[in-house]
Amino acid sequence: MPNHFLTIFDIPKEEALAVVKRAHQMKAEGLRLDTLAGKTLLLIFEKASTRTRVSFEVGVRQLGGDAVFIASRDSQLGRSEPLEDTARVLTRYADGLVVRTFGQHKLDVLANYGDIPVINALTDEYHPCQVMSDMLTMYERTPELDKLKVAWIGDGNNMAHSFINASAWFGFELAIACPEGYDPDQKILDKAVDLGAKVTITRDPQEAASGAHYINTDVWASMGQEEEQRIRAEAFAGFIVDEAMMNRAASDAKFMHCLPAHRGEEVSEGVFESPASIVFDQAENRLHMQKAIMEWVFSK
């Protein structure tokens, strides 16, 4: 059976911190390895990307492998051919799939019908590579992750879902502030809470930010939601991470964002450019964490 990384829960809880520490070591030592020597990974991206694509392509090469990129215009996932058949075809060409797409169900089918590892590079439901990278970014500053309060301000989207999962695996307190109607998926929340996640949901972003060591946010309208921009802008009024909100957090609190950011919407220019902002460390850490994830996937 191939080893997949579709959500954070695919890494056993007892191994999750070890993967973060391995990524930290890879970064500190600038490791170049032969983990993927002789292997080819297909990067199938139905959603546009800068950081995810570049970090995966570079990461594959730094692990000694080859990457073949397939853009949305070239991908036919589930369009002209049943996805089950596509999975069985790609198994005969490559050694692994890195997929950035819409529905999580596509990854499930590729994993179930193929015979090679599948890595989730983003779906509408989850963004596990990003949040594992965020765990690395937090670990670099505060290694005892289970003693932290993390705030999520904004949409209960794929990032929020993966932070919920991370709370179960890494033990930090997660305070989520969403406008009514934009909560995280209840089934995802219930499963994570059953596994130990410590999550509270509030309508008051100032309450969520109070005492937080890290404050996270994301764009208010993600890819595929552009037509909702005006409606969402009204719904999320008051949810901007600005200087006043940061002042409610812990004295040494850091601001995080998965990028790209819309300054003046979900975050103020002042916060984004402040010393508290660690967004570019997050972006760099995508490379190191994805190398650690790929090593974990292919070493099993």
C-alpha positions in Angstrom: 0.0 0.0 0.0 1.4 3.4 -0.9 1.8 6.1 1.8 -0.4 9.1 1.2 -0.5 12.6 2.6 -4.0 13.9 2.1 -4.6 15.5 5.5 -2.4 16.1 8.5 -4.1 13.1 10.1 -2.3 10.8 7.6 0.9 11.4 9.6 0.4 9.4 12.9 0.2 11.7 15.9 3.4 10.3 17.4 5.3 11.1 14.3 4.0 14.6 13.5 6.5 16.5 15.6 9.3 14.4 14.3 8.4 15.5 10.8 8.5 19.1 11.9 11.9 18.6 13.5 13.2 16.8 10.4 12.2 19.8 8.3 13.9 22.1 10.8 17.1 20.0 10.4 16.9 20.0 6.6 16.6 23.8 6.7 19.4 24.3 9.2 21.8 22.0 7.4 20.8 22.8 3.8 20.4 19.1 3.2 20.4 17.7 -0.3 19.5 14.0 -0.4 18.9 11.1 -2.8 15.5 10.1 -1.3 13.8 10.5 -4.6 16.7 9.3 -6.8 15.4 7.6 -9.9 11.8 8.8 -9.1 9.5 11.1 -11.0 6.7 13.0 -9.4 3.8 14.5 -11.4 2.7 17.9 -10.2 -1.0 18.2 -11.3 -2.3 21.7 -10.6 -5.9 22.6 -11.4 -5.5 25.7 -9.3 -2.8 28.4 -10.0 0.1 28.6 -7.7 3.4 30.3 -7.1 4.8 29.1 -3.7 3.4 25.6 -3.9 4.6 24.9 -7.4 8.1 26.3 -7.0 8.7 24.8 -3.5 7.6 21.4 -4.7 9.6 21.5 -7.9 12.8 22.7 -6.1 12.1 20.2 -3.2 11.8 17.2 -5.5 15.1 18.1 -7.2 16.9 18.7 -3.8 15.8 15.2 -2.9 17.3 13.8 -6.2 14.1 13.3 -8.2 12.5 14.7 -11.3 9.2 16.7 -11.4 6.8 17.0 -14.3 4.4 19.9 -14.0 0.9 19.6 -15.5 -1.1 22.9 -15.6 -4.9 23.2 -15.4 -5.2 23.6 -19.1 -3.4 20.3 -19.6 -5.2 18.4 -16.8 -8.3 16.4 -17.5 -9.0 15.1 -14.0 -12.4 13.6 -14.1 -13.4 15.4 -17.3 -13.0 13.3 -20.4 -12.0 10.1 -18.5 -13.2 8.6 -15.3 -10.9 9.6 -12.5 -10.5 6.0 -11.5 -9.0 5.2 -14.9 -6.7 8.3 -14.8 -5.3 7.0 -11.4 -4.5 3.6 -12.9 -2.8 5.2 -15.9 -0.7 7.6 -14.0 0.5 4.8 -11.7 2.2 3.3 -14.7 4.1 6.5 -15.6 5.2 8.1 -12.3 6.2 7.3 -8.8 4.0 9.9 -7.0 1.4 12.6 -7.5 1.3 16.1 -6.0 -2.2 17.4 -6.7 -3.6 20.9 -6.3 -7.3 20.8 -7.1 -10.8 21.6 -6.0 -12.7 18.8 -4.3 -10.9 16.5 -1.8 -12.8 13.6 -3.3 -10.5 13.7 -6.3 -7.5 13.0 -4.2 -9.4 10.2 -2.5 -10.1 8.5 -5.8 -6.6 8.9 -7.0 -5.3 7.4 -3.8 -7.8 4.5 -3.8 -7.4 3.5 -7.5 -3.8 4.3 -8.0 -0.8 2.5 -6.7 1.5 5.4 -6.0 1.6 8.0 -3.2 -0.6 11.1 -3.5 0.2 14.4 -1.7 -2.3 17.1 -1.2 -1.0 20.4 -2.4 -4.3 22.1 -1.7 -8.0 21.3 -2.0 -11.1 23.3 -1.1 -11.3 21.3 2.1 -7.6 21.2 3.3 -4.2 22.8 2.9 -2.1 20.4 5.0 1.4 21.2 3.5 0.9 24.9 4.3 -0.2 24.3 7.8 2.6 21.8 8.5 5.0 24.5 7.2 3.3 26.9 9.6 4.0 24.4 12.4 7.7 24.6 11.4 7.6 28.4 11.5 6.1 28.3 14.9 8.4 25.6 16.2 11.4 27.7 15.2 10.3 30.4 17.7 8.4 28.4 20.3 9.2 24.7 20.3 6.6 23.8 22.9 3.7 24.0 20.5 1.3 22.5 23.1 1.6 25.6 25.3 0.5 28.1 22.7 -2.6 29.9 21.8 -3.2 30.4 18.1 -5.9 32.6 16.6 -7.5 32.1 13.2 -9.3 35.3 12.0 -11.6 35.1 9.0 -13.1 32.4 6.8 -13.5 28.8 8.1 -11.8 27.6 5.0 -9.3 24.9 4.0 -6.6 26.7 6.1 -8.9 26.8 9.1 -9.6 23.1 8.7 -6.0 22.1 8.6 -5.3 24.3 11.6 -8.1 22.5 13.4 -6.4 19.2 12.5 -3.0 20.5 13.7 -4.5 21.5 17.0 -5.4 17.8 17.6 -1.9 16.6 16.6 0.3 19.3 18.2 -1.8 20.3 21.2 -2.1 24.1 20.9 -5.2 26.0 21.7 -7.0 27.3 18.6 -9.4 30.3 18.7 -11.3 30.8 15.5 -13.2 34.0 14.8 -15.6 33.8 11.8 -18.6 35.8 10.7 -21.9 34.0 10.9 -22.3 31.7 7.9 -18.5 31.2 7.4 -17.8 28.7 10.1 -15.5 25.6 9.5 -17.2 22.4 8.4 -18.8 20.9 11.5 -17.9 17.3 10.6 -14.2 18.3 10.3 -14.4 20.1 13.6 -16.2 17.3 15.4 -13.6 14.7 14.2 -10.7 16.8 15.3 -12.2 17.5 18.7 -12.8 13.8 19.2 -9.1 13.4 18.5 -8.1 16.0 21.1 -8.3 19.4 19.3 -8.8 22.4 21.6 -10.9 24.7 19.5 -13.2 27.6 20.3 -15.3 29.5 17.7 -16.4 33.1 18.3 -17.9 35.9 16.3 -15.6 38.4 18.0 -12.1 38.6 16.4 -10.8 40.7 19.3 -11.7 37.9 21.7 -10.0 35.3 19.5 -6.8 37.4 19.3 -6.7 38.1 23.1 -3.5 36.6 24.5 -2.7 34.7 21.3 0.9 34.0 20.5 0.2 33.7 16.7 -2.5 35.4 14.7 -3.3 33.9 11.3 -5.6 35.0 8.5 -6.2 34.5 4.8 -7.9 36.2 2.0 -11.6 36.7 2.4 -12.4 35.2 -1.1 -10.3 32.3 -2.2 -9.8 30.9 -5.7 -13.2 30.1 -7.1 -15.0 32.6 -4.8 -14.2 35.8 -6.7 -17.9 36.4 -7.5 -18.5 36.5 -3.8 -15.9 39.3 -3.2 -18.4 42.1 -2.5 -20.6 40.0 -0.2 -17.7 38.6 1.7 -16.1 42.1 2.1 -19.3 43.2 3.9 -19.5 40.0 6.0 -15.9 40.2 7.1 -16.0 43.9 8.0 -14.2 44.2 11.4 -12.2 41.1 10.8 -9.1 42.9 9.5 -5.9 42.0 11.4 -4.7 45.5 12.3 -2.5 47.1 14.9 -5.4 47.3 17.4 -6.0 43.6 17.1 -2.3 42.8 17.4 -2.2 44.8 20.6 -4.8 42.4 22.1 -2.4 39.5 21.5 0.6 38.4 23.6 3.3 41.0 23.8 5.6 39.0 21.4 2.8 37.8 19.1 3.6 37.1 15.5 1.4 37.6 12.4 1.1 34.8 9.9 -0.5 34.6 6.4 -0.2 31.9 3.8 0.0 34.5 1.0 -0.9 36.1 -1.3 -2.2 38.9 1.0 -4.7 41.7 0.2 -3.3 44.6 2.2 -6.2 46.7 3.5 -8.6 43.8 3.5 -7.8 40.9 5.8 -4.6 42.6 7.1 -3.4 46.2 7.4 -0.3 47.4 5.6 1.2 48.3 9.0 0.8 44.8 10.4 2.0 43.1 7.2 5.2 45.1 7.1 5.8 45.1 10.9 8.5 43.2 12.7 5.8 41.0 14.0 5.1 39.7 10.5 6.8 36.4 9.7 5.0 35.7 6.4 8.1 35.3 4.4 9.6 32.8 6.8 6.4 30.9 6.3 6.8 31.0 2.6 10.4 29.8 2.7 9.5 27.0 5.1 7.2 25.5 2.4 10.3 24.2 0.7 11.8 22.6 3.8 8.5 21.1 5.1 7.6 19.7 1.8 10.9 18.0 1.6 10.3 16.5 5.0 6.8 15.4 4.0 8.1 13.8 0.8 10.8 12.0 2.7 8.2 10.7 5.2 5.9 9.6 2.3 8.6 7.7 0.4 10.5 6.2 3.4 7.5 4.2 4.5 
